[in-house]
Amino acid sequence: MTETKPENKKIQSTGTFKKIMADHFLQMDAAAADPKRKVAWCTSVGPAELLQGLGFEVYYPENHAAILGTIRKADTYIPYANAVGYSPEICSYLTADVGAFLQGFTPLKRAYGIEAVPKPDVLVYNTNQCRDVQDWFMWYARHWKVPCLGIETHRNVGDVTAEHVASISAQLKKLAQDLAPIAGHKLDMDQFKESVRLSQQCSELWEKVLRCGTAQPSALTFFDGTIHMGPAVVLRGMQVAVDYYEELLAELRKRVDERVSAVEDERFRLYWEGMPVWGRLRTLSEQFLELNTCVVASTYCNSWVFNQLDPDNPFDSMARAYTELFIVRSDEVKEDYIARMCKDFHVDGIVYHDARTCPNNSNCRYGMHQRLSERLDTPHLVINGDLNDMRCYSDEQARTNIEAFVEQLGQG
């Protein structure tokens, strides 16, 4: 008699998700082929609303890099970026994406019949994530001989002050001026404000989706979140993202009302701190399912919740939203944030992913994990790996450590 393995509960809205993501990529491909339309590349937590206010079609290469990781092709192409001088120690999003481009490969071809990523008219970054995004975009700027512009964000920020906001707001206004000649016209303030308004709505809905994880049992998992966050990343500022999250939220609230559990017979609830292991999402999801353990929340998925956005004050509110981002804050602020999340989501333990090539998103290297365990009286586990480079990840070690950790929770 064969044992039946637990299965992920399918989210019905996934059909809509797949359609709108396909439409996004096909629209980018069409825009790149039309000389009358302008394409801007943007970092995932960059000034997308400003670019939309200038009429650009906005493309997000981090999303493309994550897809390379998810389909487990990153390892194949990282060495080609290493060969042209990019260290294997730097962001594996960067090296996987550049390496794939050098070899003429994109996962968009198999998925949507798209032959290549869209050629940009300009690349726009925000260093609120890391310096790697700037170096990544500069490589393409040199390759295509197009402008690369950006926002330089403060780091290790405690309280976000009026001075912080003013400095970033001034950079955004200067960026609008510098982008106008590339766009072929000045910033359309009405269109800009509308984009900010839609981003605000998208953000609020996305946060409500994620908060469905506070229910006991949880209506969704971190692994669901890593997929369904797509529109919050690449379609924020657009009505389609708002419509999608209204649909998804209604479905998840129904689950909450009916006490439908994302993980059958949920026993333990975990918080995931750090980047996803893109090449092992399914493997990890299945293991936690087998252990009746739900990863209910994460810092990562909440990184696209921008409550500060205000269409009546677009420049300053964008400046504040993109400066209050978790990744640029001080350790004290980060610890307080994680502590609140663990309380809100009724967490039994914390899993830290120490991503080899992503030090900015690995918060277990300077004692934070130990301090929080003592403060919260909550056990933790550190998994060594990477966001894209699976040569840094041991399946056997991770599986054994997770099993032991959950067993420890059961003894607590």
ABEGO torsion letter per residue (X at the ends): XBBBBBBBBBBAAAAAAAAAAAAAAAAAAAAAABAABBBBBBBAABBAAAAAAAGBBBBBAAAAAAAAAAAGAAAAAAAAAAAAGBBAABBAAAAAAAAAAAAGBBAAAAAAGBABBBBBABBBBBAAAEAAAAAAAAAAAAAAGBBBBBBBBBBGBBBBBAAAAAAAAAAAAAAAAAAAAAAGBBBBAAAAAAAAAAAAAAAAAAAAAAAAAABOBBABBAAAAAAAAAAAAAABGBAAAAAAAAAAAAAAAAAAAAGBBABBGBABBBBBBEBBBAAAAAAAAAAAAAAGBBBABBAAAAAABBAABBAABAAAAAAAAAAABAAABBAAAAAAAAAAAAAAAGBABBBBBBBAABAAABAAAAGAAAAAAAAAGBBBBBBBBBAABAAABBAAAAAAAAAAAAAAAAAX
